Amino acid sequence: MTDINRVILVGRLTRDAELRYTTAGTGILSFSIATSKSILRDQKWQDEVYFFDCVLFGKKAESLVNYLEKGKQIGIDGELQQKRWTDKTTQQARSKVNIYVNLLQFLSSKSGGTSFDKQDSGQDLPPENKSGEFDNPQEFDDDGIPF
């Protein structure tokens, strides 16, 4: 059985993205997003906010650094990666989980969003109509679904 490690989130950037490079020259883009969820507490709805650190590598990182600004809404698809180390001063084991981004989509742009995939497919996206939906969606019959 294969394990699954996949995360899909929509949220807002909590800070401007930061670009740095490995010694081999690979771009590493770091940014954080916040997502929120409404929770009923004491008969009042309250927003609970969650913060996630994200990492994007390579040419895509270099291309996107100027567009990932605090407050912009984005969607990401990625995987969780945990880093472990020992704190040098306290000698305690520490860990941190980051989201390694495979796909990023801008959601708050006027044009309806643009996606950047980790793998270049070389194919153009289908044209969007004014509602943001793709033209000519593939039709299917609900009766053919076995569940």
Residue pairs with C-beta under 8 A, 6 or more apart in sequence:
5 79
5 80
6 77
6 78
6 79
7 76
7 77
7 78
7 79
7 80
7 99
8 75
8 76
8 77
9 33
9 35
9 52
9 75
9 76
9 99
10 35
10 73
10 74
10 75
10 76
10 107
11 33
11 34
11 35
11 36
11 52
11 73
11 74
12 33
12 34
12 71
12 72
12 73
12 74
13 31
13 32
13 33
13 68
13 69
13 70
13 71
13 72
13 74
14 32
14 33
14 34
14 51
14 70
15 31
15 32
15 70
16 31
16 68
16 69
16 70
17 29
17 30
17 31
17 64
17 65
17 68
17 69
18 29
18 30
18 31
18 65
19 27
19 28
19 29
19 30
19 61
19 62
19 65
20 27
20 28
20 30
21 27
21 28
22 28
26 57
26 58
27 57
27 58
27 59
27 61
27 62
27 65
28 55
28 56
28 57
28 61
29 55
29 56
29 57
29 60
29 61
29 62
29 64
29 65
29 68
30 53
30 54
30 55
31 53
31 54
31 56
31 68
32 51
32 52
32 53
32 54
33 51
33 52
33 54
33 74
33 76
34 49
34 50
34 51
34 52
35 49
35 50
35 52
36 47
36 48
36 49
36 50
37 47
37 48
37 50
38 45
38 46
38 47
38 48
39 45
39 46
39 47
39 48
40 46
52 99
53 96
53 98
53 99
54 76
54 78
54 98
54 99
54 100
54 101
55 81
55 98
55 99
55 100
55 101
56 64
56 100
56 101
56 104
57 100
60 104
60 116
60 118
63 116
64 104
64 116
67 106
68 74
72 106
72 108
73 106
73 107
73 108
74 104
74 105
74 106
74 107
74 108
75 104
75 105
75 107
75 113
76 99
76 101
76 103
76 104
76 105
77 101
77 102
77 103
77 104
78 99
78 100
78 101
78 102
78 103
79 99
79 100
79 102
80 97
80 98
80 99
80 100
81 97
81 98
81 99
81 100
82 95
82 96
82 97
83 95
83 96
83 97
83 98
84 93
84 94
84 95
85 93
85 94
85 95
86 92
86 93
86 94
87 93
87 94
101 118
102 117
102 118
103 115
103 116
103 117
103 118
104 115
104 116
105 113
105 114
105 115
105 116
106 113
106 114
106 115
107 113
112 128
112 132
113 132
115 125
125 134
126 134
126 135
126 136
127 134
127 135
128 134
128 135
129 135
